[in-house]
Amino acid sequence: MSESPSVTRYRTTLAALDPRISIAAQLRALFPLIETDLAAGVPHAAVLDDLAAAGLTVQRSTYAITLYRWRKAQRPAASPPASSAKPSSPPPALDAIQGRPRNIQTPGDLRKIRDMQIDLEALRREGLANRTQPADSNPTKRNEP
């Protein structure tokens, strides 16, 4: 009975590796080949059988954990940066009222109020955002007895 092509590929890859490396390191070297098999519909149990036939006996838990860690490590490299992945959003909302003094202590502060520039659209967005917050997180409301 002839062996599957996967077993041959696994043997070839394992022969090129240092035999002193850990089982997990050997698996990591084989995972690109294993992923192509899995993508073709080969079950994990068959992959484990092929690995054993190639000379690498692996416990199912070791295989599963190492595969999970390898896939997790591959995720950031495979995905594009977050800034280019999401569509362009409007710039961060600036304060709707530009030039607002923190507190009024001098006549100059009153002049600042007179010269304030108000962005009505930004003020509307701020109001909508404040209304959609849960009632528990709104510090301006008081609990009445």
C-alpha positions as CSV (number, residue, x, y, z in Angstrom):
1,M,0.0,0.0,0.0
2,S,1.5,3.4,-1.0
3,E,1.6,6.3,1.4
4,S,-0.3,9.5,0.8
5,P,1.4,12.6,-0.8
6,S,1.0,14.4,2.6
7,V,3.1,11.8,4.4
8,T,5.9,12.2,1.7
9,R,5.8,16.0,2.1
10,Y,5.9,15.7,5.9
11,R,8.8,13.3,5.8
12,T,10.8,15.5,3.4
13,T,10.2,18.6,5.7
14,L,11.1,16.6,8.8
15,A,14.3,15.3,7.2
16,A,15.5,18.9,6.6
17,L,15.0,19.8,10.3
18,D,17.4,19.3,13.2
19,P,16.2,16.1,15.0
20,R,17.0,17.7,18.4
21,I,14.2,20.4,18.2
22,S,11.0,20.0,20.1
23,I,7.9,18.4,18.8
24,A,6.2,21.8,18.8
25,A,9.0,23.3,16.7
26,Q,8.7,20.4,14.2
27,L,4.9,21.0,14.1
28,R,5.4,24.7,13.4
29,A,7.7,23.8,10.5
30,L,4.9,21.5,9.1
31,F,1.9,23.8,9.7
32,P,2.0,25.5,6.3
33,L,1.7,22.1,4.7
34,I,-0.9,21.0,7.3
35,E,-3.0,24.2,6.6
36,T,-3.2,23.4,2.9
37,D,-4.4,19.9,3.8
38,L,-7.0,21.2,6.2
39,A,-8.1,23.8,3.6
40,A,-8.6,20.9,1.2
41,G,-11.0,19.2,3.7
42,V,-8.7,16.7,5.4
43,P,-9.8,16.0,8.9
44,H,-7.5,16.7,11.9
45,A,-7.5,13.0,12.8
46,A,-6.2,12.1,9.3
47,V,-3.5,14.7,9.6
48,L,-2.4,13.2,12.9
49,D,-2.3,9.7,11.3
50,D,-0.2,11.1,8.4
51,L,2.2,12.7,10.9
52,A,2.6,9.4,12.7
53,A,3.2,7.6,9.4
54,A,5.9,10.3,8.6
55,G,7.6,9.5,11.9
56,L,6.3,12.3,14.2
57,T,3.9,10.9,16.8
58,V,2.0,13.8,18.4
59,Q,-0.6,13.8,21.1
60,R,-3.9,15.4,19.9
61,S,-3.7,18.0,22.7
62,T,-0.2,19.0,21.7
63,Y,-1.2,19.3,18.1
64,A,-4.3,21.4,18.9
65,I,-2.5,23.8,21.3
66,T,0.4,24.3,18.9
67,L,-1.9,24.8,15.9
68,Y,-3.9,27.4,17.9
69,R,-0.7,29.3,18.9
70,W,0.7,29.1,15.4
71,R,-2.5,30.5,13.9
72,K,-2.7,33.2,16.5
73,A,0.9,34.2,15.7
74,Q,0.0,34.3,11.9
75,R,-3.0,36.6,12.4
76,P,-1.3,40.0,12.7
77,A,1.1,39.2,9.8
78,A,-1.8,38.2,7.5
79,S,-4.2,41.0,8.3
80,P,-3.7,44.5,7.0
81,P,-3.1,47.4,9.4
82,A,-6.2,48.6,11.2
83,S,-5.9,52.1,9.8
84,S,-6.2,50.9,6.2
85,A,-8.8,48.2,6.9
86,K,-11.6,50.4,8.2
87,P,-13.3,53.0,6.0
88,S,-12.5,56.6,6.6
89,S,-14.4,58.0,9.5
90,P,-15.1,61.6,10.2
91,P,-12.3,63.4,12.2
92,P,-12.6,63.1,15.9
93,A,-15.2,65.4,17.3
94,L,-13.8,68.6,18.5
95,D,-15.4,70.6,21.2
96,A,-18.5,72.2,19.7
97,I,-17.8,75.6,21.3
98,Q,-14.4,77.0,20.5
99,G,-12.9,79.6,22.8
100,R,-15.0,78.7,25.9
101,P,-13.4,79.8,29.1
102,R,-13.1,77.3,31.9
103,N,-14.5,79.7,34.4
104,I,-15.4,83.4,34.5
105,Q,-13.2,85.4,36.8
106,T,-12.3,88.5,34.8
107,P,-13.9,90.8,32.3
108,G,-11.6,89.2,29.7
109,D,-13.4,85.9,30.3
110,L,-16.7,87.6,29.4
111,R,-15.1,88.9,26.2
112,K,-14.1,85.3,25.4
113,I,-17.7,84.3,25.8
114,R,-18.8,87.0,23.4
115,D,-16.2,86.0,20.8
116,M,-16.9,82.2,21.0
117,Q,-17.5,80.3,17.8
118,I,-20.2,77.7,18.1
119,D,-20.4,74.7,15.6
120,L,-24.1,73.9,15.7
121,E,-23.6,70.5,14.0
122,A,-20.9,69.4,16.5
123,L,-23.2,70.7,19.3
124,R,-26.0,68.5,18.0
125,R,-23.7,65.5,17.8
126,E,-22.5,66.1,21.4
127,G,-26.1,66.3,22.6
128,L,-27.1,63.1,20.8
129,A,-24.1,61.3,22.2
130,N,-24.9,62.5,25.7
131,R,-28.6,61.3,25.4
132,T,-27.6,57.9,24.1
133,Q,-25.4,57.2,27.1
134,P,-26.9,54.9,29.8
135,A,-28.6,56.8,32.7
136,D,-26.1,55.3,35.2
137,S,-23.1,56.9,33.5
138,N,-24.6,60.4,33.4
139,P,-23.2,62.3,36.4
140,T,-25.4,65.3,36.0
141,K,-28.6,63.5,37.0
142,R,-29.4,63.4,40.7
143,N,-31.2,60.6,42.5
144,E,-34.4,62.1,43.9
145,P,-36.0,60.6,47.0
